Amino acid sequence: MSAVPSEITPTEVLRDEPLRKHTSWRVGGPADLFFTPATVDELRRILVDLPATMPVHWLGLGSNLLVRDGGIRGAVISTGGLERELERLDGTHVRASAGLACMLLAKRCVRWQLGPAAFFAGIPGTVGGALAMNAGAFGGETWTHVESVTTIDRGGEIRERQRSEFQIGYRTVRGPADEWFLGAAFKFERDASSSMDAIKALLARRNAAQPLGVPSCGSVFRNPPGDFAGRLIEQAGQKGRRLGGAMVSDKHANFILNLGDATAADIETLIAEVQAAVERTSGVKLEPEVRVIGDPVDAAAKGGR
Ligand SMILES: Cc1cc2nc3c(=O)[nH]c(=O)nc-3n(C[C@H](O)[C@H](O)[C@H](O)COP(=O)(O)OP(=O)(O)OC[C@H]3O[C@@H](n4cnc5c(N)ncnc54)[C@H](O)[C@@H]3O)c2cc1C
């Protein structure tokens, strides 16, 4: 078992915390150590005190993560407990902290008559997760509006970085290695037409098209250039395909659902099978959008399923 830094009291760390409790797919084995720091100072202390060789994984709302059944060796840091800050810096600039839900960012910007920001309501994750993924919805993308970010590294050092220090693509963000987001400054436009009704209309469109209410991770695959992963999956006859407790949604083929008793292995195997079927029928190799982390369950534990 990994060492717990002496300065960190037992109430601040959970051992063998099941990650299925922290992911929207509701699957995932235990994390050796699970921290939910309440302040950035506490977070710094945790990072400094953890053994330098211990792997650290970051978790927002777990809405884009497939954690394997064997769980995570090392530490998981959840941003869910960090101060949720949202500040209007001037007429068009806003600073948001990593643990803030994207929905709150959307609603507050609408109230401030700033836009286009309503699209953030379609991303059921945190600002930190949206920065890591360059999440987007309804034609809007996170990094289109980022001017600078605050990062923290494995040694607890905090930096301000400009957008130009990152390479941004469709659902990809490349920047300095081993740094994570504490928050970002966004620039929007003044938008007198932005309203809560706009958010409600976007969410209604989403509810009509997506199987919400059943555990999933949203879109499993990135859309390939000029096409839609969902269309290719449907064309490959994969809609409704089941494996164990996992199923390709028959409402939106790019969603894989946990019907209740899916394991991460069920989902990961189904992802691979759908990917192979699409490649056979259309020649397109779909790339997963979801991030897969952790260890597969070991053979001994598997016998218990
Ligand atoms: C029903 C449903 C609908 C969805 N629709 C959309 C959609 O329309 N568009 C879209 O883009 N996504 C969508 N998603 C996927 C998901 O919501 C986004 O990718 C979101 O940005 C993930 O945020 P999170 O906080 O849940 O991150 P997590 O899933 O917790 O983490 C995702 C990745 O980000 C990293 N990360 C998290 N926080 C930080 C941080 N502070 N610093 C550095 N790295 C960090 C994690 O280590 C991990 O690699 C959907 C998901 C669901 C369940």
Ligand as a Chemical Component Dictionary entry (heavy atoms), coordinates in Angstrom:
data_LIG
# 
_chem_comp.id                   LIG 
_chem_comp.type                 NON-POLYMER 
_chem_comp.pdbx_formal_charge   0 
_chem_comp.three_letter_code    LIG 
# 
loop_
_chem_comp_atom.comp_id 
_chem_comp_atom.atom_id 
_chem_comp_atom.alt_atom_id 
_chem_comp_atom.type_symbol 
_chem_comp_atom.charge 
_chem_comp_atom.model_Cartn_x 
_chem_comp_atom.model_Cartn_y 
_chem_comp_atom.model_Cartn_z 
_chem_comp_atom.pdbx_ordinal 
LIG C1  C1  C 0 -24.527 12.851 -20.863 1  
LIG C2  C2  C 0 -23.199 13.429 -21.261 2  
LIG C3  C3  C 0 -23.145 14.368 -22.286 3  
LIG C4  C4  C 0 -21.914 14.915 -22.673 4  
LIG N1  N1  N 0 -21.893 15.835 -23.661 5  
LIG C5  C5  C 0 -20.727 16.403 -24.005 6  
LIG C6  C6  C 0 -20.681 17.408 -25.030 7  
LIG O1  O1  O 0 -21.687 17.817 -25.595 8  
LIG N2  N2  N 0 -19.476 17.914 -25.353 9  
LIG C7  C7  C 0 -18.329 17.516 -24.749 10 
LIG O2  O2  O 0 -17.254 18.040 -25.083 11 
LIG N3  N3  N 0 -18.337 16.572 -23.782 12 
LIG C8  C8  C 0 -19.496 16.023 -23.409 13 
LIG N4  N4  N 0 -19.514 15.060 -22.420 14 
LIG C9  C9  C 0 -18.227 14.605 -21.850 15 
LIG C10 C10 C 0 -17.753 15.386 -20.620 16 
LIG O3  O3  O 0 -18.830 16.011 -19.931 17 
LIG C11 C11 C 0 -16.703 16.434 -20.979 18 
LIG O4  O4  O 0 -15.568 15.860 -21.579 19 
LIG C12 C12 C 0 -16.257 17.232 -19.735 20 
LIG O5  O5  O 0 -15.442 18.303 -20.146 21 
LIG C13 C13 C 0 -15.504 16.389 -18.718 22 
LIG O6  O6  O 0 -15.408 17.157 -17.521 23 
LIG P1  P1  P 0 -15.232 16.427 -16.111 24 
LIG O7  O7  O 0 -15.104 17.483 -15.080 25 
LIG O8  O8  O 0 -16.314 15.447 -15.887 26 
LIG O9  O9  O 0 -13.843 15.713 -16.347 27 
LIG P2  P2  P 0 -13.427 14.214 -15.957 28 
LIG O10 O10 O 0 -14.251 13.254 -16.721 29 
LIG O11 O11 O 0 -13.375 14.074 -14.488 30 
LIG O12 O12 O 0 -11.956 14.193 -16.540 31 
LIG C14 C14 C 0 -11.743 14.197 -17.942 32 
LIG C15 C15 C 0 -10.242 14.402 -18.210 33 
LIG O13 O13 O 0 -9.889  15.707 -17.774 34 
LIG C16 C16 C 0 -8.838  15.639 -16.808 35 
LIG N5  N5  N 0 -9.047  16.704 -15.844 36 
LIG C17 C17 C 0 -10.145 16.918 -15.062 37 
LIG N6  N6  N 0 -9.961  18.019 -14.320 38 
LIG C18 C18 C 0 -8.750  18.507 -14.643 39 
LIG C19 C19 C 0 -7.975  19.644 -14.220 40 
LIG N7  N7  N 0 -8.439  20.494 -13.305 41 
LIG N8  N8  N 0 -6.762  19.843 -14.776 42 
LIG C20 C20 C 0 -6.280  18.988 -15.724 43 
LIG N9  N9  N 0 -6.943  17.892 -16.149 44 
LIG C21 C21 C 0 -8.159  17.670 -15.624 45 
LIG C22 C22 C 0 -8.960  14.249 -16.184 46 
LIG O14 O14 O 0 -7.732  13.831 -15.634 47 
LIG C23 C23 C 0 -9.373  13.428 -17.394 48 
LIG O15 O15 O 0 -8.263  13.095 -18.179 49 
LIG C24 C24 C 0 -20.726 14.502 -22.017 50 
LIG C25 C25 C 0 -20.798 13.579 -20.969 51 
LIG C26 C26 C 0 -22.013 13.053 -20.583 52 
LIG C27 C27 C 0 -22.053 12.083 -19.445 53 
# 
loop_
_chem_comp_bond.comp_id 
_chem_comp_bond.atom_id_1 
_chem_comp_bond.atom_id_2 
_chem_comp_bond.value_order 
_chem_comp_bond.pdbx_ordinal 
LIG C1  C2  SING 1  
LIG C2  C3  SING 2  
LIG C2  C26 DOUB 3  
LIG C3  C4  DOUB 4  
LIG C4  N1  SING 5  
LIG C4  C24 SING 6  
LIG N1  C5  DOUB 7  
LIG C5  C6  SING 8  
LIG C5  C8  SING 9  
LIG C6  O1  DOUB 10 
LIG C6  N2  SING 11 
LIG N2  C7  SING 12 
LIG C7  O2  DOUB 13 
LIG C7  N3  SING 14 
LIG N3  C8  DOUB 15 
LIG C8  N4  SING 16 
LIG N4  C9  SING 17 
LIG N4  C24 SING 18 
LIG C9  C10 SING 19 
LIG C10 O3  SING 20 
LIG C10 C11 SING 21 
LIG C11 O4  SING 22 
LIG C11 C12 SING 23 
LIG C12 O5  SING 24 
LIG C12 C13 SING 25 
LIG C13 O6  SING 26 
LIG O6  P1  SING 27 
LIG P1  O7  DOUB 28 
LIG P1  O8  SING 29 
LIG P1  O9  SING 30 
LIG O9  P2  SING 31 
LIG P2  O10 DOUB 32 
LIG P2  O11 SING 33 
LIG P2  O12 SING 34 
LIG O12 C14 SING 35 
LIG C14 C15 SING 36 
LIG C15 O13 SING 37 
LIG C15 C23 SING 38 
LIG O13 C16 SING 39 
LIG C16 N5  SING 40 
LIG C16 C22 SING 41 
LIG N5  C17 SING 42 
LIG N5  C21 SING 43 
LIG C17 N6  DOUB 44 
LIG N6  C18 SING 45 
LIG C18 C19 SING 46 
LIG C18 C21 DOUB 47 
LIG C19 N7  SING 48 
LIG C19 N8  DOUB 49 
LIG N8  C20 SING 50 
LIG C20 N9  DOUB 51 
LIG N9  C21 SING 52 
LIG C22 O14 SING 53 
LIG C22 C23 SING 54 
LIG C23 O15 SING 55 
LIG C24 C25 DOUB 56 
LIG C25 C26 SING 57 
LIG C26 C27 SING 58 
# 
